[in-house]
Each structure stands twice: as structure tokens, then as C-alpha cells.
């Protein structure tokens, strides 16, 4: 477990992530993190967009539907 301290940043509150945490999350300055609420009431922080899989599934459906058109456009 890593203890984080909440600090005032402008008109907001923020936390500073230690180097070991950013290393494990594989993130660097300027990248986004997502805080997901868990069903048990806790939170989970991840660098992966939780909506990305949904967006990719929709993109695959569209690419499948217009496969021939996309192939013709790529030539």
C-alpha cells in the first residue's frame, strides 16, 4: 500500500504520485489516469481508458460493414 497526501493545487485538491507508482502505472507527466469506482465502493486508478474497448468494438463493426469501401479507398 502507498500512502498519498492530499494537497491544495490552485482551487482544487490533488495528490502527488511517487516515482514507484508512476513506474508501475507506466505513466509520465501530462498523461491521463482514470479513476474508476468499484462495485464494492472503492476506487481503482488505471492509465487505460475504460471506454476504449467499447469504442474499438464499435469501430470494428463499422470497419466490417464498410470493408469493401475501405479497401477501395486504400488503393
Residue pairs with C-beta under 8 A, 6 or more apart in sequence:
2 18
2 20
2 21
4 15
4 16
4 17
5 15
5 16
6 13
6 14
6 15
7 13
7 14
7 15
7 16
8 14
17 25
22 28
25 33
25 45
25 46
25 47
26 47
27 33
27 47
31 47
32 47
32 49
33 45
33 46
33 47
34 45
34 46
34 47
34 48
34 49
34 50
35 43
35 44
35 45
36 43
36 44
36 45
36 46
36 50
37 43
38 44
63 70
